Amino acid sequence: MKVIITILRVAVGLLFIFSGVVKANDPLGLTYKMNEFFEVWNMGFMLKYTLTFSVLMIAFEIISGVAMIVGNAFRLYVTLLLLLNIFFTFLTWYALTSGKIKECGCFGDCIKISNTATFYKDVALTAIVLFLWIFRYRVFPIFDRSAYNAAIVGVGAVFAFGFQWWTLSHLPVKDCLPYKVGNNVLEKMKPGPDYKEATFATKFVYEKNGVKQEFTTENYPWKDPSWKFVSSNTVEVTPATGLPEIHDFSLNDSNDVDQAQAILGAKGYVYIWFLREPEKANIKKLDDLKALAIKAKAMNIPFYVACSAGRDICQTYQEAWGMTDIPFMILDGTASKTAMRTNPGLMLLKDGVVMNKWGYLDYPKDVAQ
């Protein structure tokens, strides 16, 4: 039994460390997923707390994973993990049965698994953690000195929070999104060779003599007044296939004309500064950015600002920051979040291909040549 318990707790610990590290690479990804759940549940008041929840949850996964392996405060951590897994199982069950959440995001954007697989994974993991909880009094720390065990868990905590601070202040170490370095953005905006549109069917419910019956668009009794309309519902019959990875990227100029194709299809280098929520943007290195824009202009390298706010707000900040000579384009906020995790951040393209990306603390001093 001791061997089985050891194998299971090490396996569970490694799984939680792996899950936490993958998500710590991009804490905003989990934040946006939490936002999605809260919006579906009409809990908009929680949106301002989701980044904090995300950071704490990711850190807990890593810390508890280390504690499971080390055996430090095992009874406490295995109890918390059991409660967390029960909660995760509920979330994945909801995503699977409601159809309102496409992906649970349990391993971030780098490793995507279906809601069905995620649910059964959580059920199995909950069963394993429950087994460990039942036999929690048989687990002892790997070192006799509690200070050693606590120190190892402490190192895990420093890494959990430190790694997240780095990725939030700079950019994810591993970019798994469609705008990652090396991708041709225009190509990602095109549908695949197997593209097919989704098909839908509308079902009507009519009532006659107290009996309700369901009909389709082909046989519903619209000519028979004895049938009374009750309700209708449109459902997806077959999902779309071969959809483009990028489908919401548009750069609207001052005349509200989309210039995305022209900008992304331009030959040579192009800079795009992604500015999401200008009032919350980190502008510590704004002078460095403006100096780079001046150098780019001197070398005839286009420089644009993709601002995700109302045009009046964008214009206000454009003037306040002394950037009136730089074109401000309007970009959808969701597209901005996907293209650039930091607010703001800089992207360099060449012939439509993403050559490099920088967070707000890492702007380059020299232009590309």
Short mmCIF file of the C-alpha atoms (twelve columns), coordinates in Angstrom:
data_MODEL
# 
_entry.id   MODEL 
# 
loop_
_atom_site.group_PDB 
_atom_site.id 
_atom_site.type_symbol 
_atom_site.label_atom_id 
_atom_site.label_alt_id 
_atom_site.label_comp_id 
_atom_site.label_asym_id 
_atom_site.label_seq_id 
_atom_site.Cartn_x 
_atom_site.Cartn_y 
_atom_site.Cartn_z 
_atom_site.pdbx_PDB_model_num 
ATOM 1   C CA . MET A 1   0.000   0.000  0.000   1 
ATOM 2   C CA . LYS A 2   2.844   2.381  0.842   1 
ATOM 3   C CA . VAL A 3   4.282   1.994  -2.667  1 
ATOM 4   C CA . ILE A 4   0.902   2.674  -4.288  1 
ATOM 5   C CA . ILE A 5   0.345   5.765  -2.162  1 
ATOM 6   C CA . THR A 6   3.823   7.077  -2.980  1 
ATOM 7   C CA . ILE A 7   3.401   6.531  -6.721  1 
ATOM 8   C CA . LEU A 8   -0.007  8.204  -6.757  1 
ATOM 9   C CA . ARG A 9   0.986   11.249 -4.720  1 
ATOM 10  C CA . VAL A 10  4.121   11.803 -6.812  1 
ATOM 11  C CA . ALA A 11  2.066   11.442 -10.004 1 
ATOM 12  C CA . VAL A 12  -0.587  13.865 -8.730  1 
ATOM 13  C CA . GLY A 13  2.086   16.288 -7.587  1 
ATOM 14  C CA . LEU A 14  3.865   16.243 -10.933 1 
ATOM 15  C CA . LEU A 15  0.570   16.700 -12.784 1 
ATOM 16  C CA . PHE A 16  -0.333  19.775 -10.741 1 
ATOM 17  C CA . ILE A 17  3.151   21.240 -11.120 1 
ATOM 18  C CA . PHE A 18  2.972   20.695 -14.878 1 
ATOM 19  C CA . SER A 19  -0.528  22.165 -15.108 1 
ATOM 20  C CA . GLY A 20  0.487   25.176 -13.037 1 
ATOM 21  C CA . VAL A 21  3.685   25.871 -14.974 1 
ATOM 22  C CA . VAL A 22  1.880   25.648 -18.308 1 
ATOM 23  C CA . LYS A 23  -0.696  28.188 -17.127 1 
ATOM 24  C CA . ALA A 24  1.925   30.350 -15.369 1 
ATOM 25  C CA . ASN A 25  3.462   30.846 -18.801 1 
ATOM 26  C CA . ASP A 26  0.342   32.886 -19.630 1 
ATOM 27  C CA . PRO A 27  -1.725  33.858 -16.555 1 
ATOM 28  C CA . LEU A 28  -3.899  36.154 -18.666 1 
ATOM 29  C CA . GLY A 29  -5.127  33.127 -20.605 1 
ATOM 30  C CA . LEU A 30  -6.678  31.712 -17.428 1 
ATOM 31  C CA . THR A 31  -7.949  35.185 -16.543 1 
ATOM 32  C CA . TYR A 32  -9.854  35.429 -19.827 1 
ATOM 33  C CA . LYS A 33  -11.238 31.924 -19.334 1 
ATOM 34  C CA . MET A 34  -12.506 32.913 -15.874 1 
ATOM 35  C CA . ASN A 35  -14.076 36.002 -17.440 1 
ATOM 36  C CA . GLU A 36  -15.886 33.735 -19.878 1 
ATOM 37  C CA . PHE A 37  -17.409 31.664 -17.068 1 
ATOM 38  C CA . PHE A 38  -18.426 34.730 -15.045 1 
ATOM 39  C CA . GLU A 39  -20.014 36.360 -18.097 1 
ATOM 40  C CA . VAL A 40  -22.018 33.205 -18.835 1 
ATOM 41  C CA . TRP A 41  -23.168 33.160 -15.202 1 
ATOM 42  C CA . ASN A 42  -24.059 36.892 -15.299 1 
ATOM 43  C CA . MET A 43  -21.496 37.633 -12.594 1 
ATOM 44  C CA . GLY A 44  -19.891 40.658 -14.217 1 
ATOM 45  C CA . PHE A 45  -19.006 42.148 -10.824 1 
ATOM 46  C CA . MET A 46  -16.343 39.416 -10.473 1 
ATOM 47  C CA . LEU A 47  -14.414 40.386 -13.617 1 
ATOM 48  C CA . LYS A 48  -12.182 42.875 -11.806 1 
ATOM 49  C CA . TYR A 49  -10.887 40.111 -9.535  1 
ATOM 50  C CA . THR A 50  -10.127 37.430 -12.129 1 
ATOM 51  C CA . LEU A 51  -6.450  38.280 -12.620 1 
ATOM 52  C CA . THR A 52  -5.872  37.956 -8.874  1 
ATOM 53  C CA . PHE A 53  -7.813  34.679 -8.821  1 
ATOM 54  C CA . SER A 54  -5.797  33.435 -11.782 1 
ATOM 55  C CA . VAL A 55  -2.417  34.196 -10.205 1 
ATOM 56  C CA . LEU A 56  -3.422  32.639 -6.870  1 
ATOM 57  C CA . MET A 57  -4.912  29.513 -8.439  1 
ATOM 58  C CA . ILE A 58  -1.868  28.918 -10.636 1 
ATOM 59  C CA . ALA A 59  0.470   29.448 -7.690  1 
ATOM 60  C CA . PHE A 60  -1.581  27.065 -5.569  1 
ATOM 61  C CA . GLU A 61  -1.358  24.343 -8.212  1 
ATOM 62  C CA . ILE A 62  2.436   24.569 -8.280  1 
ATOM 63  C CA . ILE A 63  2.868   24.914 -4.515  1 
ATOM 64  C CA . SER A 64  0.472   22.073 -3.699  1 
ATOM 65  C CA . GLY A 65  2.110   19.876 -6.336  1 
ATOM 66  C CA . VAL A 66  5.483   20.378 -4.671  1 
ATOM 67  C CA . ALA A 67  3.949   19.791 -1.229  1 
ATOM 68  C CA . MET A 68  2.354   16.533 -2.415  1 
ATOM 69  C CA . ILE A 69  5.721   15.195 -3.505  1 
ATOM 70  C CA . VAL A 70  7.638   16.456 -0.478  1 
ATOM 71  C CA . GLY A 71  4.901   15.443 1.943   1 
ATOM 72  C CA . ASN A 72  4.994   18.772 3.734   1 
ATOM 73  C CA . ALA A 73  1.671   19.535 5.501   1 
ATOM 74  C CA . PHE A 74  0.249   16.719 3.406   1 
ATOM 75  C CA . ARG A 75  -3.078  16.467 5.223   1 
ATOM 76  C CA . LEU A 76  -3.788  20.134 4.615   1 
ATOM 77  C CA . TYR A 77  -2.791  20.146 0.943   1 
ATOM 78  C CA . VAL A 78  -4.525  16.898 0.017   1 
ATOM 79  C CA . THR A 79  -7.744  18.239 1.588   1 
ATOM 80  C CA . LEU A 80  -7.486  21.499 -0.350  1 
ATOM 81  C CA . LEU A 81  -6.681  19.611 -3.551  1 
ATOM 82  C CA . LEU A 82  -9.698  17.377 -3.077  1 
ATOM 83  C CA . LEU A 83  -11.972 20.393 -2.726  1 
ATOM 84  C CA . LEU A 84  -10.317 22.058 -5.724  1 
ATOM 85  C CA . ASN A 85  -10.732 18.941 -7.872  1 
ATOM 86  C CA . ILE A 86  -14.391 18.628 -6.963  1 
ATOM 87  C CA . PHE A 87  -14.826 22.247 -8.040  1 
ATOM 88  C CA . PHE A 88  -12.878 21.663 -11.280 1 
ATOM 89  C CA . THR A 89  -15.011 18.599 -12.014 1 
ATOM 90  C CA . PHE A 90  -18.142 20.704 -11.648 1 
ATOM 91  C CA . LEU A 91  -16.731 23.354 -13.995 1 
ATOM 92  C CA . THR A 92  -15.796 20.823 -16.677 1 
ATOM 93  C CA . TRP A 93  -19.159 19.091 -16.293 1 
ATOM 94  C CA . TYR A 94  -20.876 22.439 -16.799 1 
ATOM 95  C CA . ALA A 95  -18.750 23.230 -19.856 1 
ATOM 96  C CA . LEU A 96  -19.475 19.792 -21.309 1 
ATOM 97  C CA . THR A 97  -23.227 19.739 -20.712 1 
ATOM 98  C CA . SER A 98  -24.140 23.396 -21.231 1 
ATOM 99  C CA . GLY A 99  -22.288 23.921 -24.506 1 
ATOM 100 C CA . LYS A 100 -21.693 27.535 -23.467 1 
ATOM 101 C CA . ILE A 101 -17.934 27.120 -22.879 1 
ATOM 102 C CA . LYS A 102 -15.975 25.779 -25.835 1 
ATOM 103 C CA . GLU A 103 -12.794 24.906 -23.940 1 
ATOM 104 C CA . CYS A 104 -12.064 24.699 -20.231 1 
ATOM 105 C CA . GLY A 105 -8.425  25.708 -20.684 1 
ATOM 106 C CA . CYS A 106 -7.100  23.407 -17.959 1 
ATOM 107 C CA . PHE A 107 -3.680  23.328 -19.661 1 
ATOM 108 C CA . GLY A 108 -3.784  26.806 -21.167 1 
ATOM 109 C CA . ASP A 109 -3.544  27.578 -24.877 1 
ATOM 110 C CA . CYS A 110 -0.461  25.419 -25.441 1 
ATOM 111 C CA . ILE A 111 -2.160  22.092 -24.745 1 
ATOM 112 C CA . LYS A 112 -5.796  21.969 -25.745 1 
ATOM 113 C CA . ILE A 113 -8.011  19.007 -24.935 1 
ATOM 114 C CA . SER A 114 -11.735 18.590 -25.464 1 
ATOM 115 C CA . ASN A 115 -14.294 19.251 -22.762 1 
ATOM 116 C CA . THR A 116 -15.155 15.553 -22.757 1 
ATOM 117 C CA . ALA A 117 -11.559 14.481 -22.164 1 
ATOM 118 C CA . THR A 118 -11.124 17.216 -19.550 1 
ATOM 119 C CA . PHE A 119 -14.203 16.077 -17.644 1 
ATOM 120 C CA . TYR A 120 -13.154 12.425 -17.485 1 
ATOM 121 C CA . LYS A 121 -9.622  13.499 -16.542 1 
ATOM 122 C CA . ASP A 122 -11.009 15.501 -13.638 1 
ATOM 123 C CA . VAL A 123 -13.251 12.630 -12.520 1 
ATOM 124 C CA . ALA A 124 -10.278 10.246 -12.478 1 
ATOM 125 C CA . LEU A 125 -8.055  12.776 -10.727 1 
ATOM 126 C CA . THR A 126 -10.703 13.467 -8.097  1 
ATOM 127 C CA . ALA A 127 -10.965 9.734  -7.418  1 
ATOM 128 C CA . ILE A 128 -7.185  9.473  -6.996  1 
ATOM 129 C CA . VAL A 129 -7.002  12.483 -4.693  1 
ATOM 130 C CA . LEU A 130 -9.921  11.083 -2.683  1 
ATOM 131 C CA . PHE A 131 -7.970  7.841  -2.271  1 
ATOM 132 C CA . LEU A 132 -4.942  9.799  -1.049  1 
ATOM 133 C CA . TRP A 133 -7.156  11.793 1.319   1 
ATOM 134 C CA . ILE A 134 -8.525  8.580  2.831   1 
ATOM 135 C CA . PHE A 135 -4.981  7.351  3.491   1 
ATOM 136 C CA . ARG A 136 -3.585  10.787 4.349   1 
ATOM 137 C CA . TYR A 137 -2.325  9.627  7.763   1 
ATOM 138 C CA . ARG A 138 0.055   7.179  6.085   1 
ATOM 139 C CA . VAL A 139 2.036   9.907  4.310   1 
ATOM 140 C CA . PHE A 140 5.110   11.422 5.941   1 
ATOM 141 C CA . PRO A 141 7.549   14.127 4.774   1 
ATOM 142 C CA . ILE A 142 10.597  12.963 2.836   1 
ATOM 143 C CA . PHE A 143 12.967  14.749 5.255   1 
ATOM 144 C CA . ASP A 144 12.978  14.398 9.028   1 
ATOM 145 C CA . ARG A 145 13.637  18.105 9.492   1 
ATOM 146 C CA . SER A 146 10.475  20.055 8.768   1 
ATOM 147 C CA . ALA A 147 12.541  23.121 7.832   1 
ATOM 148 C CA . TYR A 148 13.944  21.291 4.815   1 
ATOM 149 C CA . ASN A 149 10.503  20.303 3.575   1 
ATOM 150 C CA . ALA A 150 9.131   23.793 4.144   1 
ATOM 151 C CA . ALA A 151 12.110  25.306 2.341   1 
ATOM 152 C CA . ILE A 152 11.458  23.195 -0.770  1 
ATOM 153 C CA . VAL A 153 7.805   24.226 -0.802  1 
ATOM 154 C CA . GLY A 154 8.940   27.817 -0.273  1 
ATOM 155 C CA . VAL A 155 11.186  27.614 -3.332  1 
ATOM 156 C CA . GLY A 156 8.173   26.338 -5.268  1 
ATOM 157 C CA . ALA A 157 6.148   29.328 -4.072  1 
ATOM 158 C CA . VAL A 158 8.844   31.813 -5.091  1 
ATOM 159 C CA . PHE A 159 9.011   30.214 -8.536  1 
ATOM 160 C CA . ALA A 160 5.195   30.146 -8.886  1 
ATOM 161 C CA . PHE A 161 4.778   33.850 -8.199  1 
ATOM 162 C CA . GLY A 162 8.080   34.963 -9.758  1 
ATOM 163 C CA . PHE A 163 7.456   33.212 -13.072 1 
ATOM 164 C CA . GLN A 164 3.999   34.735 -13.314 1 
ATOM 165 C CA . TRP A 165 5.351   38.187 -12.530 1 
ATOM 166 C CA . TRP A 166 7.861   37.775 -15.360 1 
ATOM 167 C CA . THR A 167 5.344   36.670 -17.963 1 
ATOM 168 C CA . LEU A 168 2.845   39.364 -16.971 1 
ATOM 169 C CA . SER A 169 5.518   42.083 -17.102 1 
ATOM 170 C CA . HIS A 170 7.131   40.865 -20.306 1 
ATOM 171 C CA . LEU A 171 5.524   38.218 -22.523 1 
ATOM 172 C CA . PRO A 172 4.863   34.462 -22.299 1 
ATOM 173 C CA . VAL A 173 8.061   32.443 -22.620 1 
ATOM 174 C CA . LYS A 174 6.241   30.099 -25.003 1 
ATOM 175 C CA . ASP A 175 3.740   31.773 -27.307 1 
ATOM 176 C CA . CYS A 176 1.077   29.304 -28.423 1 
ATOM 177 C CA . LEU A 177 -1.340  31.771 -30.020 1 
ATOM 178 C CA . PRO A 178 -1.893  32.476 -33.742 1 
ATOM 179 C CA . TYR A 179 0.182   35.687 -33.615 1 
ATOM 180 C CA . LYS A 180 3.356   33.983 -32.422 1 
ATOM 181 C CA . VAL A 181 6.742   34.735 -33.968 1 
ATOM 182 C CA . GLY A 182 7.115   33.007 -37.330 1 
ATOM 183 C CA . ASN A 183 3.425   33.035 -38.247 1 
ATOM 184 C CA . ASN A 184 2.113   34.838 -41.310 1 
ATOM 185 C CA . VAL A 185 -0.887  36.750 -39.986 1 
ATOM 186 C CA . LEU A 186 -2.548  37.079 -43.384 1 
ATOM 187 C CA . GLU A 187 -2.252  33.339 -43.969 1 
ATOM 188 C CA . LYS A 188 -3.788  32.662 -40.551 1 
ATOM 189 C CA . MET A 189 -6.753  34.809 -41.598 1 
ATOM 190 C CA . LYS A 190 -7.564  32.487 -44.488 1 
ATOM 191 C CA . PRO A 191 -9.859  29.450 -44.071 1 
ATOM 192 C CA . GLY A 192 -8.330  25.992 -44.395 1 
ATOM 193 C CA . PRO A 193 -8.743  23.724 -47.441 1 
ATOM 194 C CA . ASP A 194 -11.387 21.712 -45.588 1 
ATOM 195 C CA . TYR A 195 -13.481 24.766 -44.764 1 
ATOM 196 C CA . LYS A 196 -17.196 24.170 -44.439 1 
ATOM 197 C CA . GLU A 197 -19.759 26.441 -42.884 1 
ATOM 198 C CA . ALA A 198 -21.731 25.300 -39.886 1 
ATOM 199 C CA . THR A 199 -25.249 24.054 -40.555 1 
ATOM 200 C CA . PHE A 200 -28.205 24.917 -38.359 1 
ATOM 201 C CA . ALA A 201 -31.752 23.694 -37.962 1 
ATOM 202 C CA . THR A 202 -34.715 25.473 -36.458 1 
ATOM 203 C CA . LYS A 203 -37.242 23.469 -34.487 1 
ATOM 204 C CA . PHE A 204 -40.742 24.745 -33.723 1 
ATOM 205 C CA . VAL A 205 -42.999 23.697 -30.881 1 
ATOM 206 C CA . TYR A 206 -46.742 23.914 -31.471 1 
ATOM 207 C CA . GLU A 207 -49.627 22.959 -29.217 1 
ATOM 208 C CA . LYS A 208 -52.981 21.423 -30.114 1 
ATOM 209 C CA . ASN A 209 -55.624 20.163 -27.684 1 
ATOM 210 C CA . GLY A 210 -53.153 20.496 -24.836 1 
ATOM 211 C CA . VAL A 211 -50.522 18.360 -26.602 1 
ATOM 212 C CA . LYS A 212 -47.192 19.861 -27.650 1 
ATOM 213 C CA . GLN A 213 -45.353 18.618 -30.709 1 
ATOM 214 C CA . GLU A 214 -42.039 19.521 -32.305 1 
ATOM 215 C CA . PHE A 215 -41.777 20.366 -36.018 1 
ATOM 216 C CA . THR A 216 -39.068 21.345 -38.484 1 
ATOM 217 C CA . THR A 217 -39.072 24.158 -41.045 1 
ATOM 218 C CA . GLU A 218 -40.327 21.661 -43.607 1 
ATOM 219 C CA . ASN A 219 -43.437 20.393 -41.840 1 
ATOM 220 C CA . TYR A 220 -44.525 22.936 -39.255 1 
ATOM 221 C CA . PRO A 221 -48.311 23.536 -39.434 1 
ATOM 222 C CA . TRP A 222 -48.341 27.191 -40.298 1 
ATOM 223 C CA . LYS A 223 -51.514 26.789 -42.396 1 
ATOM 224 C CA . ASP A 224 -53.482 24.993 -39.676 1 
ATOM 225 C CA . PRO A 225 -54.946 27.528 -37.197 1 
ATOM 226 C CA . SER A 226 -55.793 24.768 -34.723 1 
ATOM 227 C CA . TRP A 227 -52.065 24.524 -33.886 1 
ATOM 228 C CA . LYS A 228 -50.827 27.289 -31.611 1 
ATOM 229 C CA . PHE A 229 -47.207 28.383 -31.764 1 
ATOM 230 C CA . VAL A 230 -45.318 27.900 -28.473 1 
ATOM 231 C CA . SER A 231 -41.629 28.423 -29.129 1 
ATOM 232 C CA . SER A 232 -38.752 27.921 -31.540 1 
ATOM 233 C CA . ASN A 233 -35.121 26.994 -31.109 1 
ATOM 234 C CA . THR A 234 -32.219 27.037 -33.545 1 
ATOM 235 C CA . VAL A 235 -29.484 24.480 -32.937 1 
ATOM 236 C CA . GLU A 236 -26.200 23.714 -34.620 1 
ATOM 237 C CA . VAL A 237 -26.403 20.468 -36.573 1 
ATOM 238 C CA . THR A 238 -22.825 20.232 -37.815 1 
ATOM 239 C CA . PRO A 239 -20.011 22.505 -36.652 1 
ATOM 240 C CA . ALA A 240 -17.917 24.505 -39.081 1 
ATOM 241 C CA . THR A 241 -14.577 23.012 -40.127 1 
ATOM 242 C CA . GLY A 242 -11.380 24.593 -41.396 1 
ATOM 243 C CA . LEU A 243 -12.122 27.968 -39.827 1 
ATOM 244 C CA . PRO A 244 -9.314  30.538 -39.979 1 
ATOM 245 C CA . GLU A 245 -7.269  30.780 -36.785 1 
ATOM 246 C CA . ILE A 246 -7.556  34.578 -36.945 1 
ATOM 247 C CA . HIS A 247 -11.001 35.898 -37.833 1 
ATOM 248 C CA . ASP A 248 -11.455 39.172 -35.977 1 
ATOM 249 C CA . PHE A 249 -8.385  41.231 -36.887 1 
ATOM 250 C CA . SER A 250 -9.274  44.556 -38.476 1 
ATOM 251 C CA . LEU A 251 -7.454  47.885 -38.332 1 
ATOM 252 C CA . ASN A 252 -9.896  50.712 -38.979 1 
ATOM 253 C CA . ASP A 253 -8.478  54.118 -39.895 1 
ATOM 254 C CA . SER A 254 -9.962  57.536 -39.087 1 
ATOM 255 C CA . ASN A 255 -12.513 57.029 -41.877 1 
ATOM 256 C CA . ASP A 256 -13.524 53.673 -40.403 1 
ATOM 257 C CA . VAL A 257 -11.999 51.813 -43.358 1 
ATOM 258 C CA . ASP A 258 -10.323 48.492 -42.574 1 
ATOM 259 C CA . GLN A 259 -6.640  48.733 -43.514 1 
ATOM 260 C CA . ALA A 260 -5.597  45.326 -42.105 1 
ATOM 261 C CA . GLN A 261 -5.029  43.705 -45.496 1 
ATOM 262 C CA . ALA A 262 -2.949  46.636 -46.720 1 
ATOM 263 C CA . ILE A 263 -0.865  46.874 -43.542 1 
ATOM 264 C CA . LEU A 264 -0.291  43.157 -43.114 1 
ATOM 265 C CA . GLY A 265 0.358   42.673 -46.828 1 
ATOM 266 C CA . ALA A 266 2.909   45.481 -47.081 1 
ATOM 267 C CA . LYS A 267 6.392   44.527 -48.231 1 
ATOM 268 C CA . GLY A 268 9.207   45.012 -45.787 1 
ATOM 269 C CA . TYR A 269 9.072   45.813 -42.097 1 
ATOM 270 C CA . VAL A 270 6.030   47.154 -40.252 1 
ATOM 271 C CA . TYR A 271 5.685   48.044 -36.566 1 
ATOM 272 C CA . ILE A 272 2.359   47.761 -34.742 1 
ATOM 273 C CA . TRP A 273 2.056   49.022 -31.173 1 
ATOM 274 C CA . PHE A 274 -0.871  47.292 -29.473 1 
ATOM 275 C CA . LEU A 275 -2.584  49.635 -27.029 1 
ATOM 276 C CA . ARG A 276 -5.384  47.981 -25.081 1 
ATOM 277 C CA . GLU A 277 -7.318  50.096 -22.580 1 
ATOM 278 C CA . PRO A 278 -5.106  53.214 -22.817 1 
ATOM 279 C CA . GLU A 279 -6.053  54.355 -19.315 1 
ATOM 280 C CA . LYS A 280 -4.511  51.156 -17.881 1 
ATOM 281 C CA . ALA A 281 -1.495  50.967 -20.179 1 
ATOM 282 C CA . ASN A 282 1.990   50.837 -18.672 1 
ATOM 283 C CA . ILE A 283 3.874   53.777 -20.200 1 
ATOM 284 C CA . LYS A 284 7.147   53.555 -18.274 1 
ATOM 285 C CA . LYS A 285 9.038   53.084 -21.530 1 
ATOM 286 C CA . LEU A 286 6.889   55.353 -23.687 1 
ATOM 287 C CA . ASP A 287 9.798   57.667 -24.495 1 
ATOM 288 C CA . ASP A 288 11.809  54.684 -25.754 1 
ATOM 289 C CA . LEU A 289 8.911   53.680 -27.960 1 
ATOM 290 C CA . LYS A 290 8.487   57.183 -29.384 1 
ATOM 291 C CA . ALA A 291 12.221  57.345 -30.128 1 
ATOM 292 C CA . LEU A 292 11.948  54.049 -31.981 1 
ATOM 293 C CA . ALA A 293 8.968   55.374 -33.967 1 
ATOM 294 C CA . ILE A 294 11.007  58.436 -35.006 1 
ATOM 295 C CA . LYS A 295 13.866  56.222 -36.182 1 
ATOM 296 C CA . ALA A 296 11.445  53.993 -38.076 1 
ATOM 297 C CA . LYS A 297 9.903   57.005 -39.816 1 
ATOM 298 C CA . ALA A 298 13.365  58.224 -40.855 1 
ATOM 299 C CA . MET A 299 13.960  54.838 -42.467 1 
ATOM 300 C CA . ASN A 300 10.503  54.778 -44.130 1 
ATOM 301 C CA . ILE A 301 9.342   51.872 -41.971 1 
ATOM 302 C CA . PRO A 302 5.593   52.153 -41.258 1 
ATOM 303 C CA . PHE A 303 4.628   52.468 -37.606 1 
ATOM 304 C CA . TYR A 304 1.017   52.082 -36.465 1 
ATOM 305 C CA . VAL A 305 -0.852  52.063 -33.185 1 
ATOM 306 C CA . ALA A 306 -3.626  49.465 -32.801 1 
ATOM 307 C CA . CYS A 307 -5.816  51.080 -30.151 1 
ATOM 308 C CA . SER A 308 -8.647  49.092 -28.561 1 
ATOM 309 C CA . ALA A 309 -10.940 51.824 -27.291 1 
ATOM 310 C CA . GLY A 310 -13.401 54.366 -28.642 1 
ATOM 311 C CA . ARG A 311 -11.989 56.678 -31.286 1 
ATOM 312 C CA . ASP A 312 -12.426 59.737 -29.067 1 
ATOM 313 C CA . ILE A 313 -10.496 58.049 -26.252 1 
ATOM 314 C CA . CYS A 314 -7.739  56.926 -28.626 1 
ATOM 315 C CA . GLN A 315 -7.446  60.447 -30.031 1 
ATOM 316 C CA . THR A 316 -7.257  61.909 -26.535 1 
ATOM 317 C CA . TYR A 317 -4.281  59.725 -25.628 1 
ATOM 318 C CA . GLN A 318 -2.722  60.227 -29.050 1 
ATOM 319 C CA . GLU A 319 -2.628  63.961 -28.382 1 
ATOM 320 C CA . ALA A 320 -1.701  63.676 -24.698 1 
ATOM 321 C CA . TRP A 321 1.286   61.472 -25.498 1 
ATOM 322 C CA . GLY A 322 2.473   63.619 -28.400 1 
ATOM 323 C CA . MET A 323 1.939   60.922 -31.023 1 
ATOM 324 C CA . THR A 324 -0.218  62.843 -33.508 1 
ATOM 325 C CA . ASP A 325 2.164   61.987 -36.350 1 
ATOM 326 C CA . ILE A 326 1.585   58.236 -35.817 1 
ATOM 327 C CA . PRO A 327 -1.560  56.678 -37.326 1 
ATOM 328 C CA . PHE A 328 -3.918  55.326 -34.653 1 
ATOM 329 C CA . MET A 329 -6.015  52.399 -35.888 1 
ATOM 330 C CA . ILE A 330 -8.989  50.901 -34.044 1 
ATOM 331 C CA . LEU A 331 -8.649  47.202 -33.198 1 
ATOM 332 C CA . ASP A 332 -11.137 44.937 -31.455 1 
ATOM 333 C CA . GLY A 333 -10.175 44.333 -27.820 1 
ATOM 334 C CA . THR A 334 -10.422 40.545 -28.055 1 
ATOM 335 C CA . ALA A 335 -8.087  40.486 -31.034 1 
ATOM 336 C CA . SER A 336 -5.665  42.734 -29.151 1 
ATOM 337 C CA . LYS A 337 -5.643  40.373 -26.147 1 
ATOM 338 C CA . THR A 338 -4.781  37.462 -28.421 1 
ATOM 339 C CA . ALA A 339 -2.163  39.274 -30.461 1 
ATOM 340 C CA . MET A 340 -0.344  40.889 -27.521 1 
ATOM 341 C CA . ARG A 341 -0.618  39.781 -23.896 1 
ATOM 342 C CA . THR A 342 0.950   42.889 -22.356 1 
ATOM 343 C CA . ASN A 343 -0.727  46.282 -22.396 1 
ATOM 344 C CA . PRO A 344 0.854   47.830 -24.369 1 
ATOM 345 C CA . GLY A 345 3.230   45.781 -26.498 1 
ATOM 346 C CA . LEU A 346 5.084   46.031 -29.791 1 
ATOM 347 C CA . MET A 347 5.044   43.699 -32.781 1 
ATOM 348 C CA . LEU A 348 7.409   43.690 -35.748 1 
ATOM 349 C CA . LEU A 349 6.272   42.176 -39.030 1 
ATOM 350 C CA . LYS A 350 8.043   41.612 -42.307 1 
ATOM 351 C CA . ASP A 351 5.966   40.766 -45.375 1 
ATOM 352 C CA . GLY A 352 3.121   39.857 -43.024 1 
ATOM 353 C CA . VAL A 353 5.231   37.472 -40.909 1 
ATOM 354 C CA . VAL A 354 5.648   38.159 -37.194 1 
ATOM 355 C CA . MET A 355 9.374   38.679 -36.693 1 
ATOM 356 C CA . ASN A 356 9.396   39.694 -33.027 1 
ATOM 357 C CA . LYS A 357 7.246   40.840 -30.129 1 
ATOM 358 C CA . TRP A 358 8.147   42.945 -27.087 1 
ATOM 359 C CA . GLY A 359 6.342   43.683 -23.849 1 
ATOM 360 C CA . TYR A 360 6.147   47.224 -22.470 1 
ATOM 361 C CA . LEU A 361 9.461   46.858 -20.604 1 
ATOM 362 C CA . ASP A 362 11.488  45.500 -23.508 1 
ATOM 363 C CA . TYR A 363 11.180  47.860 -26.485 1 
ATOM 364 C CA . PRO A 364 14.218  47.633 -28.779 1 
ATOM 365 C CA . LYS A 365 16.481  50.671 -29.116 1 
ATOM 366 C CA . ASP A 366 17.215  50.227 -32.818 1 
ATOM 367 C CA . VAL A 367 14.889  49.601 -35.746 1 
ATOM 368 C CA . ALA A 368 15.022  46.432 -37.802 1 
ATOM 369 C CA . GLN A 369 17.278  46.407 -40.830 1 
# 
